[in-house]
Structures are given as C-alpha cells and as structure tokens.
Amino acid sequence: MATEKGAEEGGLVFHPMDQFIVKPLFGDGPVGLFTITNVTLWMALAIAAVAALMILGTSRRAVIPSRTQSVAELAYGFIYKMVEDVAGKDALAFFPYIMTLFMFIVFANFLGLVPMAFTTTSHFAVTVVLALLVFVTVTIVGFVKNGAKFLGLFWVSSAPLALRPILAIIEIISYFVRPVSHSIRLAGNVMAGHAVIKVFAGFAAIAVVSPVSVVAITAMYGLEVLVSFIQAYVFTILTCVYLKDALHPSH
C-alpha cells in the first residue's frame, strides 16, 4: 500500500530486484517444471550465439580470417592455453567441456547487458548446476585416475604430524564448500552489478540528479562489461585449478 501511495503522489518508486523475477514466456500462469520462461529464452539465445560464433563463424575458414573467425580462434586459443598452463597437458582431454563452460557463461553475461534482457547467470539455480557439474566431474575424475590416492589431496604431509588430522578436516570442509563458493561468486557479482545499474537508472528520472545518474550508469555499464568477462574467466580458471587437483592430488 505504501508503494502504491508513493507512486500515486509522484514519488520515486523502483524495484532493482524485479529484473531477476522468473516469468512464463507465454501467459501469466505459475512456473512449472516444463514451463518456458524468460530464463529458458535467454539461455537458448546464449547457446545459439555460441553456436553462431564457433560453428557458422568458422565454417568458411581462410588464411586471412574474417572478424568472426578471428574472435572464435582467439577464444579457442585463450582457453586452450589456460587449460594447458593451469591443469597440465593431460587435462586437454577436458578442453571441450571447459571451453563450453566459458563460452556459455561469457555469452550469458554479455546478453544480460542488452536492455530488457534477462541475465541467466544472476540466478543461483543456473550457477549452482554449473558448479555442481564441475564438482562431480572433478571428483569422479580424481577417483578414476588415482583411486584411493586421491584422498591424499586432504592429507597435508608437509605439516607436523599432530596437525595433519585437523588440517585434513579443514581440507575436506573446504573441498565440499567449493561448489558453493564457485556458484555464489558468479551469481552474486552479476546480480549486484545489474541491481546497481537499475538503481542509478531509477534516479535518472529525477531532473536534478539525471546528469549524474547518466554518467554513473555509463560508468557502471562499462564496468559490468568487464565484470562479465572476468567472472566467466574466474569460473573457468577455478575449474582448471580443481581439475589439476583431481589429476595431480599429490601436488
């Protein structure tokens, strides 16, 4: 009632978190398991954008590459080098998976900056699934490749013997917290940036602070472009670090 009253009196009323509400794409009914929502749409658009860049953009490869081919090759080389440098050459077998993760996240982040778009990576339901897939994959790879020796990851042999059991408990807890921090870092940063932009956009309606708000929105938008790439990079490089632990637990 207070919000409606403020709106009727011409007050400044805006809700920065409304942009993260999941809504059915068709109709106004409840969101069910198979309901096509705004999240579904923008996830599909992110996948389509990745496919357009990596498949269509490189379908006519040339010695002198086009702009699209250059971007695709740059992304490929960037992630390939990251996997090789961080996790080692034996981790290159997982390059397609890690490349897919990076491309999906970075395109989902960038598409979320389009006006009236929906940022899928701002939802924990999306980032938690991505983080859990990494966690399960890394754990399975660790046991398949190393067997019981994978448990050596939790035993700090360089520490004094009396401290090793305590450190082992800490290492186990930190290991199982990985998907939590992995997912919250991405969703939290993306959500916070979009919420701040929405707040400044709300103030832009007031003539007195409008010029300041426009400048602030422009600066925040430029920062969010950078954050969109950095968060995709951080998520990917952490995946490489976790994969390195699975492949080489003794290191």
HURAVEN-V504358 format. One record per run of one state. SS is the DSSP state (~ for helix, > for strand, _ for the rest). FROM is the first residue (numbers start at 1). TO is the last residue. If there is no record, write none. Layout:
ss;from;to
SS;FROM;TO
SS;FROM;TO
//
This chain:
ss;from;to
_;1;1
~;2;8
_;9;15
~;16;20
_;21;23
>;24;24
_;25;36
>;37;37
~;38;56
_;57;66
~;67;87
_;88;88
~;89;111
_;112;119
~;120;122
_;123;123
~;124;154
_;155;160
~;161;203
_;204;209
~;210;247
_;248;251
//
